[in-house]
Amino acid sequence: MFCLKLNIKTMKQTLYILSLLLFFGCKTEKKASEIIKQNEFAIIIHGGAGTILKKNLTPEKEAAYKAKLEEAIRIGHTILKNGGTSGDAVVKTIQVMEESPLFNAGKGAVFTNDETNELDASFMDGKTLNAGAVAGVKDIKSPIEAARTVMTDSEHVMLSGKGASIFAKEKGLEIVDPSYFYTERRFKSLQRIKDKEKTELDHDEDKKVAFYDADIKNAKFGTVGCVALDKNGNISAGTSTGGMTNKRWGRIGDSPIIGSGTYANNLTCGVSSTGWGEYFIRAQVAYDISAQMEYQHKSLKEATKDVIQNKLTKLGGTGGVVALDKNGNMSFEFNTAGMYRASMNDKGTLIVKIYKD
Ligand code: ASP
């Protein structure tokens, strides 16, 4: 009798557990089917925004930029396709552009007023919201790698100048002679700006600042950046730059600043910025895009458009962003004449563009 009672009780319990499993199982299945995945993995890059006009680029130069953008993005795309992490895709893709003299990052970085090259970079992991950055470094071959290493191998987020170099050396990263970053083209740009400044100074002291600003405004900025989504749904973003030509007093722009130059959050999106850094810092461009998606439930397109075309433009800032959301939607947004840019989705569709559509 006791035995029968026990069996009925066990049967009832089993039935209860089974119905619970069935209920939650259906719920999970329903939820999964509600998620519309645009792309299982995706990657988007920029090589800087600015007054990039077709009439100023020879067909050879244009082809060289497009080829380098394609080479860079294909490296990251292959990593993602093979199941690699978005972090690896971002670093390896940016390194191709850092090593090219075409872009204002790594080799090819612009010159400071002191005729040196001072590099900035940042990296963010959208899964953990962990981040790393370096600012004002003069001898680290790959600033983006250093930025990621600050994130993985230190308890800090941003290291600067000499200290950052010591850290990089200790972690076994490649250190180069500062002359590695020299390119004649960038050196000549600095001389042109200095000459203009001097002419203005000789004639009208008051106009000096305006002339300096106008020149910077019209410069091709050339920072590089990348955002990637991997097959595990993790987003990473990174940005690397030489800053702005003729910068002085240890000026640091937005590129190494998390929330301005770079941001990534698996719940919303990843962003890399390029443009006039002072405005990007004040507008908190990268974080604002993520925040608009998180709190106002805007789409990636709506958020990037509002931040660049409305908020940044109203402040007087120029530049753009590349961004990608958790579902693999991608967005290019800029208020300048052009932006070197490329994207690739999980089907392998490649877009490489320079000018406005
Ligand atoms: N944002 C960079 C800076 O202000 C420049 C650039 O994007 O080219 O340092």
Boltz pocket constraint, residues with backbone or C-beta under 6 A from the ligand:
constraints:
  - pocket:
      binder: B
      contacts: [[A, 48], [A, 49], [A, 104], [A, 220], [A, 221], [A, 222], [A, 223], [A, 241], [A, 242], [A, 243], [A, 244], [A, 252], [A, 253], [A, 254], [A, 255], [A, 273], [A, 274], [A, 275], [A, 276], [A, 277], [A, 278]]
      max_distance: 6.0
